[in-house]
Amino acid sequence: MINPPTLVGFFLGKHDSNLICFHQDKIRYAKSERLLQTKHHRANLNFVIDQLKKWKISSIDGLAFSDGNRNGLGECPKDQLFTLCTVGALEAKRTFCLDHHFAHALSGWPLISTNKIQKAVVLDGRGDHGWRGAVFCKLTDPQCLYRESQSNMSSVLNEIGLRLNLQGLDIDHPGKLMGAQAYGIRNLPYEKELLESWETRPLDESVFDATLNSDFTLSDSSFYNFENPQFRNWLASVHHALSDHTVTFFKKYCSSEETIFYSGGCAQNSVINSALRNSFPNLIIPPHAYDGGISLGCLEFLRLQLGLDPFPTENFPFWQDDGGLEFPSTAVISEVAELLAAGKIVAWYQGQGELGPRALGNRSILASPEIPNLKSILNSKVKFREAWRPYGASILFEHVSDFFVNSLESPYMLYTYETHHTALREVTHVDKTCRIQTVSNENPLLRELLRLFYSKTGLPVLLNTSLNLGGKPLAGSPDDAIELFRSSKVDALCLGPVLLKK
């Protein structure tokens, strides 16, 4: 029997460096931020070299990367999607450099066969050559239908975050403002003015144009204050206009019947994703839509080049190389459910970490949504983050319609739905929506915990937020989880088969 080739894909970039490998019929993935506990960590080539040594990989048959020459590794010519090259420190039989957005577009293979994608839309902060977006068709014989270097929703929301003096990295501003925008009252005439202006002007130029509406004193730095009602109204209007603009953009290049893969950092906006899904029912968004998923696209490129069978996808999205603990027994899971039913906050560290920034059930902080003032407790004593930001929820899939309006499958917390149950007060945002994760048999541990919690409370829903302190990435080791347990006000930590309580 001929051994399958060893293939490696990686992305270093300026943030969210990541590596994936197909070796001996298995997929291995590592993101440097989890290993070093530095959010959005930017690694160098030593990260790739050291990780491959850890995985005992000494010979590489195919290597593909995307870098945009951010680390001296080169970039594709402006009119090409890939090019042959070399990386001196990594010897491979063939090495390719991929365009940033093309790598994004190819990263959907754990969810859908690449040859079934009819359109791939990529929108993010910045790719190679200053591009901020792209639309592709026929990914197996790629055609680029659109390129854009003008400002987009990412650059607009980043700038608003800077003017608001948000804490942390500006790359996280759009996610934070996604929650803040719900506190404002929309100005529909202003939204119309923005949309009309965007037909001829860059988005950011119009958004910060104080002459469009005299109600908004955009040239005054004191205007940018969450406590200012006019700022909240402006933000709500801008965000809704961005949503409408994005839907219109999709309609220009995609039909409602097509299977569309959407990636890039902008695809993490669950509010706008929900608007898109209403118009494009066959929309597919991965949990790794941000740059943390680029290595997956690089690996898929190699598979297509070599004409190989599809890669295995078992255990997706739980691929981060930080597993090793045994699983908890049913008795331990039942005890965790008892703690949750009693109103305790439980840190939950199981198996391998999930791809993407959202907690999907292996690196989670869990609590009953019926705990009074739970959001305030989490914000002030556990997560240490802005009070306006909402929390997501995980729910048994078969019960989702009992609690959410017009809800569909949402396994990766990428969509919001309107709630219609009073028990969900602490996971219901000010706009009466919640970002949800529907839990099916693909996530057996979280599903069993939800099932036992349901049997004790009649509620098949838990608040689910990421297992990290403010400013940190998801926990990448048992030590990280123990540090959070000791330094925050969580009541218990289920660490594999071990349950620790305060």
Secondary structure as a PSIPRED ss2 file (coil, helix, strand):
# PSIPRED VFORMAT (PSIPRED V4.0)

   1 M C   1.000  0.000  0.000
   2 I C   1.000  0.000  0.000
   3 N C   1.000  0.000  0.000
   4 P C   1.000  0.000  0.000
   5 P C   1.000  0.000  0.000
   6 T C   1.000  0.000  0.000
   7 L E   0.000  0.000  1.000
   8 V E   0.000  0.000  1.000
   9 G E   0.000  0.000  1.000
  10 F E   0.000  0.000  1.000
  11 F E   0.000  0.000  1.000
  12 L C   1.000  0.000  0.000
  13 G C   1.000  0.000  0.000
  14 K C   1.000  0.000  0.000
  15 H C   1.000  0.000  0.000
  16 D C   1.000  0.000  0.000
  17 S C   1.000  0.000  0.000
  18 N E   0.000  0.000  1.000
  19 L E   0.000  0.000  1.000
  20 I E   0.000  0.000  1.000
  21 C E   0.000  0.000  1.000
  22 F E   0.000  0.000  1.000
  23 H E   0.000  0.000  1.000
  24 Q C   1.000  0.000  0.000
  25 D C   1.000  0.000  0.000
  26 K E   0.000  0.000  1.000
  27 I E   0.000  0.000  1.000
  28 R E   0.000  0.000  1.000
  29 Y E   0.000  0.000  1.000
  30 A E   0.000  0.000  1.000
  31 K E   0.000  0.000  1.000
  32 S H   0.000  1.000  0.000
  33 E H   0.000  1.000  0.000
  34 R H   0.000  1.000  0.000
  35 L H   0.000  1.000  0.000
  36 L H   0.000  1.000  0.000
  37 Q C   1.000  0.000  0.000
  38 T C   1.000  0.000  0.000
  39 K C   1.000  0.000  0.000
  40 H C   1.000  0.000  0.000
  41 H C   1.000  0.000  0.000
  42 R C   1.000  0.000  0.000
  43 A C   1.000  0.000  0.000
  44 N C   1.000  0.000  0.000
  45 L H   0.000  1.000  0.000
  46 N H   0.000  1.000  0.000
  47 F H   0.000  1.000  0.000
  48 V H   0.000  1.000  0.000
  49 I H   0.000  1.000  0.000
  50 D H   0.000  1.000  0.000
  51 Q H   0.000  1.000  0.000
  52 L H   0.000  1.000  0.000
  53 K H   0.000  1.000  0.000
  54 K H   0.000  1.000  0.000
  55 W C   1.000  0.000  0.000
  56 K C   1.000  0.000  0.000
  57 I C   1.000  0.000  0.000
  58 S C   1.000  0.000  0.000
  59 S C   1.000  0.000  0.000
  60 I E   0.000  0.000  1.000
  61 D E   0.000  0.000  1.000
  62 G E   0.000  0.000  1.000
  63 L E   0.000  0.000  1.000
  64 A E   0.000  0.000  1.000
  65 F E   0.000  0.000  1.000
  66 S E   0.000  0.000  1.000
  67 D C   1.000  0.000  0.000
  68 G C   1.000  0.000  0.000
  69 N C   1.000  0.000  0.000
  70 R C   1.000  0.000  0.000
  71 N C   1.000  0.000  0.000
  72 G C   1.000  0.000  0.000
  73 L C   1.000  0.000  0.000
  74 G C   1.000  0.000  0.000
  75 E C   1.000  0.000  0.000
  76 C C   1.000  0.000  0.000
  77 P C   1.000  0.000  0.000
  78 K C   1.000  0.000  0.000
  79 D C   1.000  0.000  0.000
  80 Q C   1.000  0.000  0.000
  81 L C   1.000  0.000  0.000
  82 F E   0.000  0.000  1.000
  83 T E   0.000  0.000  1.000
  84 L E   0.000  0.000  1.000
  85 C C   1.000  0.000  0.000
  86 T C   1.000  0.000  0.000
  87 V E   0.000  0.000  1.000
  88 G C   1.000  0.000  0.000
  89 A C   1.000  0.000  0.000
  90 L E   0.000  0.000  1.000
  91 E C   1.000  0.000  0.000
  92 A E   0.000  0.000  1.000
  93 K E   0.000  0.000  1.000
  94 R E   0.000  0.000  1.000
  95 T E   0.000  0.000  1.000
  96 F E   0.000  0.000  1.000
  97 C E   0.000  0.000  1.000
  98 L E   0.000  0.000  1.000
  99 D C   1.000  0.000  0.000
 100 H H   0.000  1.000  0.000
 101 H H   0.000  1.000  0.000
 102 F H   0.000  1.000  0.000
 103 A H   0.000  1.000  0.000
 104 H H   0.000  1.000  0.000
 105 A H   0.000  1.000  0.000
 106 L C   1.000  0.000  0.000
 107 S C   1.000  0.000  0.000
 108 G C   1.000  0.000  0.000
 109 W C   1.000  0.000  0.000
 110 P C   1.000  0.000  0.000
 111 L C   1.000  0.000  0.000
 112 I C   1.000  0.000  0.000
 113 S C   1.000  0.000  0.000
 114 T H   0.000  1.000  0.000
 115 N H   0.000  1.000  0.000
 116 K H   0.000  1.000  0.000
 117 I C   1.000  0.000  0.000
 118 Q C   1.000  0.000  0.000
 119 K E   0.000  0.000  1.000
 120 A E   0.000  0.000  1.000
 121 V E   0.000  0.000  1.000
 122 V E   0.000  0.000  1.000
 123 L E   0.000  0.000  1.000
 124 D C   1.000  0.000  0.000
 125 G C   1.000  0.000  0.000
 126 R C   1.000  0.000  0.000
 127 G C   1.000  0.000  0.000
 128 D H   0.000  1.000  0.000
 129 H H   0.000  1.000  0.000
 130 G H   0.000  1.000  0.000
 131 W C   1.000  0.000  0.000
 132 R C   1.000  0.000  0.000
 133 G E   0.000  0.000  1.000
 134 A E   0.000  0.000  1.000
 135 V E   0.000  0.000  1.000
 136 F E   0.000  0.000  1.000
 137 C E   0.000  0.000  1.000
 138 K C   1.000  0.000  0.000
 139 L C   1.000  0.000  0.000
 140 T C   1.000  0.000  0.000
 141 D C   1.000  0.000  0.000
 142 P C   1.000  0.000  0.000
 143 Q E   0.000  0.000  1.000
 144 C E   0.000  0.000  1.000
 145 L E   0.000  0.000  1.000
 146 Y E   0.000  0.000  1.000
 147 R E   0.000  0.000  1.000
 148 E E   0.000  0.000  1.000
 149 S C   1.000  0.000  0.000
 150 Q C   1.000  0.000  0.000
 151 S C   1.000  0.000  0.000
 152 N C   1.000  0.000  0.000
 153 M H   0.000  1.000  0.000
 154 S H   0.000  1.000  0.000
 155 S H   0.000  1.000  0.000
 156 V H   0.000  1.000  0.000
 157 L H   0.000  1.000  0.000
 158 N H   0.000  1.000  0.000
 159 E H   0.000  1.000  0.000
 160 I H   0.000  1.000  0.000
 161 G H   0.000  1.000  0.000
 162 L H   0.000  1.000  0.000
 163 R H   0.000  1.000  0.000
 164 L C   1.000  0.000  0.000
 165 N C   1.000  0.000  0.000
 166 L C   1.000  0.000  0.000
 167 Q C   1.000  0.000  0.000
 168 G C   1.000  0.000  0.000
 169 L C   1.000  0.000  0.000
 170 D H   0.000  1.000  0.000
 171 I H   0.000  1.000  0.000
 172 D H   0.000  1.000  0.000
 173 H H   0.000  1.000  0.000
 174 P H   0.000  1.000  0.000
 175 G H   0.000  1.000  0.000
 176 K H   0.000  1.000  0.000
 177 L H   0.000  1.000  0.000
 178 M H   0.000  1.000  0.000
 179 G H   0.000  1.000  0.000
 180 A H   0.000  1.000  0.000
 181 Q H   0.000  1.000  0.000
 182 A H   0.000  1.000  0.000
 183 Y H   0.000  1.000  0.000
 184 G C   1.000  0.000  0.000
 185 I C   1.000  0.000  0.000
 186 R C   1.000  0.000  0.000
 187 N C   1.000  0.000  0.000
 188 L H   0.000  1.000  0.000
 189 P H   0.000  1.000  0.000
 190 Y H   0.000  1.000  0.000
 191 E H   0.000  1.000  0.000
 192 K H   0.000  1.000  0.000
 193 E H   0.000  1.000  0.000
 194 L H   0.000  1.000  0.000
 195 L H   0.000  1.000  0.000
 196 E H   0.000  1.000  0.000
 197 S H   0.000  1.000  0.000
 198 W C   1.000  0.000  0.000
 199 E C   1.000  0.000  0.000
 200 T C   1.000  0.000  0.000
 201 R C   1.000  0.000  0.000
 202 P C   1.000  0.000  0.000
 203 L H   0.000  1.000  0.000
 204 D H   0.000  1.000  0.000
 205 E H   0.000  1.000  0.000
 206 S H   0.000  1.000  0.000
 207 V H   0.000  1.000  0.000
 208 F C   1.000  0.000  0.000
 209 D C   1.000  0.000  0.000
 210 A H   0.000  1.000  0.000
 211 T H   0.000  1.000  0.000
 212 L H   0.000  1.000  0.000
 213 N C   1.000  0.000  0.000
 214 S C   1.000  0.000  0.000
 215 D C   1.000  0.000  0.000
 216 F C   1.000  0.000  0.000
 217 T C   1.000  0.000  0.000
 218 L C   1.000  0.000  0.000
 219 S C   1.000  0.000  0.000
 220 D C   1.000  0.000  0.000
 221 S H   0.000  1.000  0.000
 222 S H   0.000  1.000  0.000
 223 F H   0.000  1.000  0.000
 224 Y C   1.000  0.000  0.000
 225 N C   1.000  0.000  0.000
 226 F C   1.000  0.000  0.000
 227 E C   1.000  0.000  0.000
 228 N C   1.000  0.000  0.000
 229 P H   0.000  1.000  0.000
 230 Q H   0.000  1.000  0.000
 231 F H   0.000  1.000  0.000
 232 R H   0.000  1.000  0.000
 233 N H   0.000  1.000  0.000
 234 W H   0.000  1.000  0.000
 235 L H   0.000  1.000  0.000
 236 A H   0.000  1.000  0.000
 237 S H   0.000  1.000  0.000
 238 V H   0.000  1.000  0.000
 239 H H   0.000  1.000  0.000
 240 H H   0.000  1.000  0.000
 241 A H   0.000  1.000  0.000
 242 L H   0.000  1.000  0.000
 243 S H   0.000  1.000  0.000
 244 D H   0.000  1.000  0.000
 245 H H   0.000  1.000  0.000
 246 T H   0.000  1.000  0.000
 247 V H   0.000  1.000  0.000
 248 T H   0.000  1.000  0.000
 249 F H   0.000  1.000  0.000
 250 F H   0.000  1.000  0.000
 251 K H   0.000  1.000  0.000
 252 K H   0.000  1.000  0.000
 253 Y H   0.000  1.000  0.000
 254 C C   1.000  0.000  0.000
 255 S C   1.000  0.000  0.000
 256 S C   1.000  0.000  0.000
 257 E C   1.000  0.000  0.000
 258 E C   1.000  0.000  0.000
 259 T C   1.000  0.000  0.000
 260 I E   0.000  0.000  1.000
 261 F E   0.000  0.000  1.000
 262 Y E   0.000  0.000  1.000
 263 S E   0.000  0.000  1.000
 264 G C   1.000  0.000  0.000
 265 G H   0.000  1.000  0.000
 266 C H   0.000  1.000  0.000
 267 A H   0.000  1.000  0.000
 268 Q H   0.000  1.000  0.000
 269 N C   1.000  0.000  0.000
 270 S H   0.000  1.000  0.000
 271 V H   0.000  1.000  0.000
 272 I H   0.000  1.000  0.000
 273 N H   0.000  1.000  0.000
 274 S H   0.000  1.000  0.000
 275 A H   0.000  1.000  0.000
 276 L H   0.000  1.000  0.000
 277 R H   0.000  1.000  0.000
 278 N H   0.000  1.000  0.000
 279 S H   0.000  1.000  0.000
 280 F C   1.000  0.000  0.000
 281 P C   1.000  0.000  0.000
 282 N C   1.000  0.000  0.000
 283 L E   0.000  0.000  1.000
 284 I E   0.000  0.000  1.000
 285 I C   1.000  0.000  0.000
 286 P C   1.000  0.000  0.000
 287 P C   1.000  0.000  0.000
 288 H C   1.000  0.000  0.000
 289 A C   1.000  0.000  0.000
 290 Y C   1.000  0.000  0.000
 291 D H   0.000  1.000  0.000
 292 G H   0.000  1.000  0.000
 293 G H   0.000  1.000  0.000
 294 I H   0.000  1.000  0.000
 295 S H   0.000  1.000  0.000
 296 L H   0.000  1.000  0.000
 297 G H   0.000  1.000  0.000
 298 C H   0.000  1.000  0.000
 299 L H   0.000  1.000  0.000
 300 E H   0.000  1.000  0.000
 301 F H   0.000  1.000  0.000
 302 L H   0.000  1.000  0.000
 303 R H   0.000  1.000  0.000
 304 L H   0.000  1.000  0.000
 305 Q H   0.000  1.000  0.000
 306 L H   0.000  1.000  0.000
 307 G C   1.000  0.000  0.000
 308 L C   1.000  0.000  0.000
 309 D C   1.000  0.000  0.000
 310 P C   1.000  0.000  0.000
 311 F C   1.000  0.000  0.000
 312 P C   1.000  0.000  0.000
 313 T C   1.000  0.000  0.000
 314 E C   1.000  0.000  0.000
 315 N C   1.000  0.000  0.000
 316 F C   1.000  0.000  0.000
 317 P C   1.000  0.000  0.000
 318 F C   1.000  0.000  0.000
 319 W C   1.000  0.000  0.000
 320 Q E   0.000  0.000  1.000
 321 D C   1.000  0.000  0.000
 322 D C   1.000  0.000  0.000
 323 G C   1.000  0.000  0.000
 324 G C   1.000  0.000  0.000
 325 L C   1.000  0.000  0.000
 326 E C   1.000  0.000  0.000
 327 F C   1.000  0.000  0.000
 328 P C   1.000  0.000  0.000
 329 S C   1.000  0.000  0.000
 330 T H   0.000  1.000  0.000
 331 A H   0.000  1.000  0.000
 332 V H   0.000  1.000  0.000
 333 I H   0.000  1.000  0.000
 334 S H   0.000  1.000  0.000
 335 E H   0.000  1.000  0.000
 336 V H   0.000  1.000  0.000
 337 A H   0.000  1.000  0.000
 338 E H   0.000  1.000  0.000
 339 L H   0.000  1.000  0.000
 340 L H   0.000  1.000  0.000
 341 A H   0.000  1.000  0.000
 342 A C   1.000  0.000  0.000
 343 G C   1.000  0.000  0.000
 344 K C   1.000  0.000  0.000
 345 I C   1.000  0.000  0.000
 346 V E   0.000  0.000  1.000
 347 A E   0.000  0.000  1.000
 348 W E   0.000  0.000  1.000
 349 Y E   0.000  0.000  1.000
 350 Q C   1.000  0.000  0.000
 351 G C   1.000  0.000  0.000
 352 Q C   1.000  0.000  0.000
 353 G C   1.000  0.000  0.000
 354 E C   1.000  0.000  0.000
 355 L C   1.000  0.000  0.000
 356 G C   1.000  0.000  0.000
 357 P C   1.000  0.000  0.000
 358 R C   1.000  0.000  0.000
 359 A C   1.000  0.000  0.000
 360 L C   1.000  0.000  0.000
 361 G C   1.000  0.000  0.000
 362 N C   1.000  0.000  0.000
 363 R E   0.000  0.000  1.000
 364 S E   0.000  0.000  1.000
 365 I E   0.000  0.000  1.000
 366 L E   0.000  0.000  1.000
 367 A E   0.000  0.000  1.000
 368 S C   1.000  0.000  0.000
 369 P C   1.000  0.000  0.000
 370 E C   1.000  0.000  0.000
 371 I C   1.000  0.000  0.000
 372 P C   1.000  0.000  0.000
 373 N C   1.000  0.000  0.000
 374 L H   0.000  1.000  0.000
 375 K H   0.000  1.000  0.000
 376 S H   0.000  1.000  0.000
 377 I H   0.000  1.000  0.000
 378 L H   0.000  1.000  0.000
 379 N H   0.000  1.000  0.000
 380 S H   0.000  1.000  0.000
 381 K H   0.000  1.000  0.000
 382 V C   1.000  0.000  0.000
 383 K C   1.000  0.000  0.000
 384 F C   1.000  0.000  0.000
 385 R C   1.000  0.000  0.000
 386 E C   1.000  0.000  0.000
 387 A C   1.000  0.000  0.000
 388 W C   1.000  0.000  0.000
 389 R C   1.000  0.000  0.000
 390 P C   1.000  0.000  0.000
 391 Y C   1.000  0.000  0.000
 392 G C   1.000  0.000  0.000
 393 A E   0.000  0.000  1.000
 394 S E   0.000  0.000  1.000
 395 I E   0.000  0.000  1.000
 396 L E   0.000  0.000  1.000
 397 F H   0.000  1.000  0.000
 398 E H   0.000  1.000  0.000
 399 H H   0.000  1.000  0.000
 400 V H   0.000  1.000  0.000
 401 S H   0.000  1.000  0.000
 402 D H   0.000  1.000  0.000
 403 F H   0.000  1.000  0.000
 404 F E   0.000  0.000  1.000
 405 V C   1.000  0.000  0.000
 406 N C   1.000  0.000  0.000
 407 S C   1.000  0.000  0.000
 408 L C   1.000  0.000  0.000
 409 E C   1.000  0.000  0.000
 410 S C   1.000  0.000  0.000
 411 P C   1.000  0.000  0.000
 412 Y C   1.000  0.000  0.000
 413 M C   1.000  0.000  0.000
 414 L C   1.000  0.000  0.000
 415 Y C   1.000  0.000  0.000
 416 T E   0.000  0.000  1.000
 417 Y E   0.000  0.000  1.000
 418 E E   0.000  0.000  1.000
 419 T E   0.000  0.000  1.000
 420 H C   1.000  0.000  0.000
 421 H C   1.000  0.000  0.000
 422 T H   0.000  1.000  0.000
 423 A H   0.000  1.000  0.000
 424 L H   0.000  1.000  0.000
 425 R H   0.000  1.000  0.000
 426 E H   0.000  1.000  0.000
 427 V H   0.000  1.000  0.000
 428 T C   1.000  0.000  0.000
 429 H C   1.000  0.000  0.000
 430 V C   1.000  0.000  0.000
 431 D C   1.000  0.000  0.000
 432 K C   1.000  0.000  0.000
 433 T E   0.000  0.000  1.000
 434 C E   0.000  0.000  1.000
 435 R E   0.000  0.000  1.000
 436 I E   0.000  0.000  1.000
 437 Q E   0.000  0.000  1.000
 438 T E   0.000  0.000  1.000
 439 V E   0.000  0.000  1.000
 440 S C   1.000  0.000  0.000
 441 N C   1.000  0.000  0.000
 442 E C   1.000  0.000  0.000
 443 N C   1.000  0.000  0.000
 444 P H   0.000  1.000  0.000
 445 L H   0.000  1.000  0.000
 446 L H   0.000  1.000  0.000
 447 R H   0.000  1.000  0.000
 448 E H   0.000  1.000  0.000
 449 L H   0.000  1.000  0.000
 450 L H   0.000  1.000  0.000
 451 R H   0.000  1.000  0.000
 452 L H   0.000  1.000  0.000
 453 F H   0.000  1.000  0.000
 454 Y H   0.000  1.000  0.000
 455 S H   0.000  1.000  0.000
 456 K H   0.000  1.000  0.000
 457 T H   0.000  1.000  0.000
 458 G C   1.000  0.000  0.000
 459 L C   1.000  0.000  0.000
 460 P C   1.000  0.000  0.000
 461 V E   0.000  0.000  1.000
 462 L E   0.000  0.000  1.000
 463 L E   0.000  0.000  1.000
 464 N E   0.000  0.000  1.000
 465 T E   0.000  0.000  1.000
 466 S E   0.000  0.000  1.000
 467 L C   1.000  0.000  0.000
 468 N C   1.000  0.000  0.000
 469 L C   1.000  0.000  0.000
 470 G C   1.000  0.000  0.000
 471 G C   1.000  0.000  0.000
 472 K C   1.000  0.000  0.000
 473 P C   1.000  0.000  0.000
 474 L C   1.000  0.000  0.000
 475 A C   1.000  0.000  0.000
 476 G C   1.000  0.000  0.000
 477 S C   1.000  0.000  0.000
 478 P H   0.000  1.000  0.000
 479 D H   0.000  1.000  0.000
 480 D H   0.000  1.000  0.000
 481 A H   0.000  1.000  0.000
 482 I H   0.000  1.000  0.000
 483 E H   0.000  1.000  0.000
 484 L H   0.000  1.000  0.000
 485 F H   0.000  1.000  0.000
 486 R H   0.000  1.000  0.000
 487 S H   0.000  1.000  0.000
 488 S C   1.000  0.000  0.000
 489 K C   1.000  0.000  0.000
 490 V C   1.000  0.000  0.000
 491 D C   1.000  0.000  0.000
 492 A E   0.000  0.000  1.000
 493 L E   0.000  0.000  1.000
 494 C E   0.000  0.000  1.000
 495 L E   0.000  0.000  1.000
 496 G C   1.000  0.000  0.000
 497 P C   1.000  0.000  0.000
 498 V E   0.000  0.000  1.000
 499 L E   0.000  0.000  1.000
 500 L E   0.000  0.000  1.000
 501 K E   0.000  0.000  1.000
 502 K C   1.000  0.000  0.000
